[in-house]
Every structure is written in structure tokens, then in C-alpha cells.
Amino acid sequence: MIDILIGFYLATLITELFTTRLYRLFGWYALNSLFLGFIALKMGYDLNDKSMMISGGLTILIKFLLIPYILKNITLKFRIPRNINPNLKVHYSTIIVPIILVFTFYLVTPLANNFSYNPNYIAISISSLFLALLLVIEHKNVAPKIIGFLSIENALFLLAISATEGMPMLVELGIFVDIMMLIVIVNILFKHQGDF
């Protein structure tokens, strides 16, 4: 079950890279966060870790429902253009994405014996970190960059729950506070972009 969820998580992240409409990008990010929340819930259930299950529920509540809603309202408020054309051409992206995936699987292979959970999850989380960074790099508009940073946070969350089989609840709550502060910063950035 986790394999299917991680496959959908990676597929939604790759789709974010090729999206050229802003609201669709918000939708793909929301789906990406939904699958991440389900992964955390399933891992928490398998490991009998209630704090991971709580963080999975919070991920679904905050990242799937709240953050896309806030971002959509901010873009409507400041009349941010809905077309987001990446600086990197599509045929270059289609070459870079498989290279990143293959590179991270070779990167993790020597460390595979050190993880009790599936080492492929570590490889996917590291590759999703690089893919989210590519999303930040390939756009010059503020909104896709913010989605890229939020996707980096999703990738770090997946890496933490895959590599350590859970994080302390205090660390997870600190991450959610950081996300809420990011929303405040996003509001300021969108306001300044709307002024130009």
C-alpha cells in the first residue's frame, strides 16, 4: 500500500514540474500533500506510532486543505497572472527528471543495508527533494517558487519519516509553525509582485 502511495506522491511532484497553470499547480501540490499525509498515517499505523499518525492527519488538514486555499485567495487578491511558463524548456525537463531519479537510486544503493524500512523510500524522498528544487529554479514567478519550497518541505518530511521511522512530535509541530510563517511571507511577496 505504501508503495502505491509513494508512487502517486512522486507522480504528482513530477506533474508539478510540467504544469503551466497556477491553480492546477496548487491542485497538484494539494494532491502531493494528501498522498504524503496518507503515507505518514500508514507508516504510523504499521509502526504503532501515534505521533506520526497525528502528523499525517495534520499534513492532510494543513497542506491539503488550508495552504492551497490560502494561496488561491492571495493570488485572487493581488491578481497574480495564472499562466506560469517555466524558464526551462519541456524537452530539457523530460531529460533531467529521469537523470535525477536514476542518480538518487545509485546514491542510496550503498547505504541500503543501514535502513530497516524500504531503502527505495529514501531514494524517492531524496529525488523528490531535487525535483522540488528544480521546480524552484525553473520559474521566475513567485507563486511556483513558493510551491517549490513547500514541496521541498514535503520531501524533507518524507525523508525524515522514511529514514528515522518517525520524528519527535515537537519537531513536527515546529515544521508546521514554519509553514504558517511561510504563508505570512508569501502574502508579503505576492503583495510586492502585484505592485509591479
N, C-alpha and C positions, 0 to 999 in steps of 0.2 A: 504493500500500500504506500509506504514512504517513497519507494522508487517511482511510482506513478506521480505522486505529489511533487517530488523534486524535478521530474521531467517536465511537468506543467509549469513549475516555478521558472526553470531555465528557458522554456519556450516563450513565456510571457516577457521575460527580460530581453531575449533576442528580438522579439517583436517590437519592443520599445525602441530599439535602435533604428528600425526601419519605418517608424511612424512619422508622418508628416503633418498630422493634425493634432492640435494641442489637447482637445478634450478626449480624443482617443488615447493619447499618451497618458492622461490622468486615469483613464479606464484600465489601460494595461498595467499601470503601476498599482492600481487598486486590486486587480486580479493577482498580480505578483505577491502583494502583501497578504491576500486571502490564502493563497497556497502556502506561504511561509507560516501563517498562523496555524493552518491545519497540520503542517509538518511538526511544529512545536507541540501542538496538542497530542499528536500521535506518538511522538518521541516521549513526551511526558507520561502518557498512558503506559507505554511499553516499559519505561524505567521506573514507574510508580513515583514520579517527581511532580508533586502538586504545584510547586513554584513555576516549573516550566509550562504546566498546563494553564496556570494563571497568566503567564506572559504570552502564551499563544492566544488566549482569549482577548487580552489587551491589544495584541497586534492586530487582530481582526477588527476590534472596535475602533482603535485609533487610526491605524494605517489603511484599513479597507474602507471604513465609513467616514471618519472625521476629516482626515487630511485631504483626500480628493475633493470633498465638499467645500472645505475652506479654500483650497486653491482655485476651484472653479468660481467661487464667489469673488475672490480677489481679482481674477482675470476679467470678470464681467465689470467689476467696479472700476478698474483702471483701463478698460478697453484694450487689453493686450491682444495683438494680432493672433489669429488662430492658426495660421499657416506657419509651420516651423520646418524650414528646409535645412537639413544638416550641411555643414561645410564639406564633409567627406562624401564622395560620390558612392552610390549604392554598390557598384561593382567592386569598389575597394573594400567596403564593409563586408561584402559576402566572402571576400578572401581573408580578411582579418579575423572574423569571428571563428571559423574553424581552426585557424592557426592558434588563437588563444586557447581554445578548448583542448587541442592536442598538446600544446605546450604545458598546460597545467596538469594534465594527466601524467605526462612524463615527469613533471616536477614532483608530484606526490608519490609516484611509484616506489622510490627508495625508502620512503617513510611509512609505507603501507602497514608494516608489521607493528608499528607503535600504537595503532588505533584499534580499540576493541570494536567500535562501530564500523560500518562500511567505509573504507577509505575513499571510495568514489564520491561520497558526500563531501569530503574535504576538498577533493579536486573540483567538484562542481561549485562549491562555495568560493574557492579562490578564483576560478574562471569567471564567476558572476561578479566578483569584485573588479576584475579587469574589464569586463564588459560594461559595467556601470561607469567605470572611469572613462571608457571610450565614449559613452553617452554624454558625459560632461564635456569632453574635449571636442566632440564633433559639432556642437551647437554654439552659436554666438548669442542666442536669445537667453534671457534669464530663466524663463519657466522650465525649459528642458534641462538646463544645468541643475536646477533645484531638484527636479525629479531624479537626475543622475546622482546627486548627493544622497537623496533618500534611498535610492537603490543600492548605493554603496553601504548605507547603514543596514539595509536588509541583508546584504551579502555578509557583512560582519556578524550579524545576528545568527545567520545560518552557520557560519564558520564556528562561532562560539558554541552553539548547541550541538554541532556535529563533532567537534574536536574534544570538547571537555565533557560532553554528555550532560550539559546543563550549566547554568551560571547562577551565582548568588542572586537572590531576588532584589537586593539593594542595587546591584549593578544594572539589572534590567530596568528598574524604576528610574535610575539615573539616565539611562538611554532615552526613555520616554520623555523625561524633562528636557533633555537636549533637543528632542524633536519638536517639542512645543516652543522652545526658544527659537528654533529654526523657522517656525511659522511666523513669528514676530518679525524676524529678519527678512523673510520673504515678502511680507507686507510692505516693509520699507523699500526693498529693492524694486518691487512692482510699481510702487508709487513714483520712484525716481525714473523708471523706464517709461512710465506713462507721461512724464513731464517732457520727454524729448520728442 
